[in-house]
Amino acid sequence: MKPVRGLGYDALRRVANLRGQAKVAQGEYDPASDPAVQGIEEVVGLDNEDDYMHPDADELVLYIQNDGDLYERNYMPVVMNLLKKMKKGTYDQELAVKGWAYVVEAGAKKYFQDFPGSFKEGSWNKLFPTSVRLEAARQLEEYERSVMENGEYDYLLEKRGNKKNMQNDKVAQEEDNYMADVNSYAEDLKDRFKAGDIDEMSDAVHETVDGSQWIIYYGRNLEVLQNTRHEDNFEEQGMELDTSQGWRAILTQIAYWAMVGDLDDALSNLGWDGNSFGDDEVPEGEPVVEPTDEDLENM
């Protein structure tokens, strides 16, 4: 997974904004004191002590799960290790929390380095005290354990062959390339349309995206946002995001509409003009009408 900057990082900031707006709507706090509403970058350089933010465990977890370097070097190795333990029946919840604590510590240090001068606290462990880091570690353990128990990471072991080396993981990730899947979905939709199995292409596109692994699994949502050409498609379509279900649900909604835009592009590349694919092929199941002698004479 490549570092989350550019499109993916913008999505992270948008989620932070939406999360902040949702809290404001619930009357939980004043947005002027929370950079989740102002935008992450605007926090840097604040001089007023009252304006400094105090990130909580949720903010730290969000940062860790959306930083490409942390994801590759710290996050996924822990996931793979715990996944193997769960498959062997040796998973221990408290030991797993300790494992995530190392990831959280690395994330807290990097967070502090990424936003220098933004906090009155003079060190990363004061910005994120032990209680906050422990809460973040417990959140990660609980979330990832549920993902493992649901079998959402089984594809890692199957396709990566239990490789111990993260370099092999990168090769496997390339095989699961997002855009390759989008193009494959488009080819399938074209075949189904020509076979007469699709009445409304728009409905078929939404059904395909909704059932895709890239939308069903939260971890894949992030990869969509890092590879899409349509991060802002939900805005272009005039859609309002539901912020009541938390930031993970917000990311899923953004990823969903982004993938719809990418799939529309792939269909256009195959010749789709909104009504047909612009060729003379007759859909399967429809008879070919041969011209009569009279038709030929009038040509």
N, C-alpha and C positions, 0 to 999 in steps of 0.2 A: 504494500500500500504506500503510495507516495505521500509526502508531507502535506498536511491539510492547510494549504494557503490558497489564495485566489478564490476560485469558486467554492471549494469546500469550507474555507475559513469564513467567507462571507456568509455562508449558510449558518455556520456556528454563531456568528454575530447576530444574524436575523433571529435565530432561536432564542438567544439571550434577550433580545429586545422584546420578542413576543411573550416570553416568560415573565419579564418584568411588567409588561402591560397587563398581563393576566392578574398578577398580584395587586397591581394598582386598582384594577376593577373590583377586586375583592376587598379593598380597603386595608390591605395588610401593611403597606408602608408607603413612604414618600418617594416618588421616582427620582427626585433631585439628589438623593443620597445613594442611588444605586446605578452604577455604570451599565447594568444590563439594559437599562432603558436608554441611556445616553449613547451607548456604543463603546465597545472595549477600548478603542484607541483614544477616545477623548479623556480617559482617566489619567493618562500620562501627563505629568507636569502640574497637577493640581497643587495649589499652595495652601488652600484653606483646609485645616485639619478636619473640619466637620464634613468635608467633601470626600474624604478618603473612603474607599469601600473596604469592607471586611468580608471577603469571600467565605462562603460556608462550604459544607461537605458536598452539596449538590453542584455548586459551581466548580469545585475541584474535580469531581467525577466527570462532569461535562467536558472540561478542558482535557483531561487525560484521554477520554475516549475519542477525542477529535484531533489529537496531535499525532501526526504521522510518525515522527521519530519515536515517541513513547509507545505508539501502537506496535511498531515493528520490533523495537529493542526490548521492551519491558512487558507490554500487555499480552501479546499473542504467545510468547514463550510460557507465561504463567497459564494461559488458557490451555495450551497443548499439554502441559505437565499435569494440570488438574483433570483434564479430559481423560488422559490415560489412566490416572488413578481411579476415576469414577468407573471406567470400563473394567478395571481390575477388581473393583469392589473395595478399594482401600482409601476412598475419599474421606477425609476428616475435615469437618467444617471449620473448627478453630484453627487448625493448621493452614487451611486455605485462606482464612482471614489474615494470618501472618504473612502468607505469600503475597497477598494483595497489598499488604502494608508496605512492602518494598516498592511496589509499583506506585503507590500513593506518595511515598517519600520522594521518589524520583520526579513525580509530577509536580509536587509542591515546590521543589527546588527549581525546576524548569519554569514554572509559572512565575516565580519571583524574579527569575533572570529575564524572562520575556517582557516584563513590564517594570523596568527599573525606575525608581523614583516615584512610583505611583502610590506608595503606602507609607504610613507613618512608622509601621513596624520595621525594624532594621534588619531582620533576618527572616528566612523562609519559615523557620520553625516557630517564630512568634506570629507570623502572618497566619500560619496554619498550625495551631497548637495540637498537642497529642490527641485531645478529645475529638477535634475536627477530623484529623487524619484517620483515627480509628473508625469514626462514623463512615467516612468515605470508603475505607477498606471493607467494612461490613456491607455497605451498599453494593459494591462491586461483587463481593462474594455471593450475596443473595441473588443478584441479577444474573450473573454468569452461571451459577448453579442451576437456576431455573431453565436457562437456555440449553445447558447440557442435558438436563433431565428430559427436556422436550425433544431431544435428538437433533437440534438445529445445527450442531457442530459435527455431526457424524460424517458429513461429506469431507471434512478435513482429514479424518483418518482413512477414509476410503480412497480418496483421490491423491492423497499425499503419501500413502503407503507407510504411515507411522515413521516418516523420516525424522531424524533427530536434528537435522541441520536446516536452519531457516532459509538457506539458499535454495533448497529444494522446494520450500513453500512458495518462494517467488515464482518458480517455474510453473507450479500448479496454479498459482493465481493467474498467470498469463493465459493458461488454458481456459480459465473461467472468465475471460475478458468480457467486461460488460457490453461493449459495443458489438462484439462478435455475437453475443446472445441477442441483442436488439436486432441485428441484421437477420439472424436466423428466425426470429419471431416474424419479421416482415416477410420473409420468403414463405413461411408457413401460411400467413394470412393471404398472400397472393394466390397460393395454390388452392386454399379453401374457397376463395372468392371465385376463382375460375371454375371450380367444381360445383358452384351454385350453393355452397353451404353457408354463405354470408349474405345477409340482406342489407345490413347497415354496417359499413366498415368502422364508423366511429364507435359503435357499441362493441364490436369485436376487438378494437384496439384497447378499450378500457377493460374489457374482460381479461385480455391477455396480460396487461400490466398488473391488474389486481391479483392475478393468480401467480405472478412471477416470483421466483425466489428473491429477486432483488428488492421486492417490496415486502414480502412476507417476513423476512428475517431482518431485524434491526441492523445487524452488523453490515449487511449488504446495502442498506440505505445510504450509509456513509460513502461506499464505493460509487454509488450512483451519483452522488453530489460531487464527487471528485472527478468524474469522467463525463458528466453531462454537458451538453451545449445549451441546455434550457433550464438553468437553475431558477430563473424568474418566470417560468411558464405559468405558475399558479396565479401570478399577478396579471400576466398578459391575458389570461382566461377570465379575469375578474372574479377569481375565487377568494373567499374569505376562509382563513385557516381556523380550525377549532383549537383553541388554546386551553381548553378545560381539562384535557387528558394528559398534560405534562409535555416536557420537551421532546421525549422520544416520539410521541405521537405527532408532534409538529414536524419533526424531521421526516417521518414517514410520509406525511402529506406533501411536503416539498419534493421529496424524492419521487412520489407517485406522479405528480404533474410534470416533473422534469423528464421522467421516462416516457410519458405520453408524447411529449414534444420530440424526443429522440426517435421514437417509433414512427411518428408521423413523417419525420425527415427520411427515415429508412424506406418507408413506403413510397415517398416521392422519388427517391433515387431509383426505385424499381418501375417508375412510370405512372404511379397513381396520381390522377388529376382531380380526385374528389368524387368521381363517378365510375371510372374504369382505369385500366392500366394502359390505355392508349395503344393497344395493338389489335390485330384482326383475328386473334384466336377465338374460336367459338367455345364457350364454356362447356365442360363435359356434361352430357345428358341432354343437350339441345341438338336437334337435327341440323345437318348441313343442307341448306336449300340450294339445289343445283339450278343454274339458269336454264330457261327454256330456249328453244330455237328462236322464238319471237324476241326474247330478251337479247339474244346474241345479235339478231339482225338490227335491232334498234340501238346497239352500242356504237 
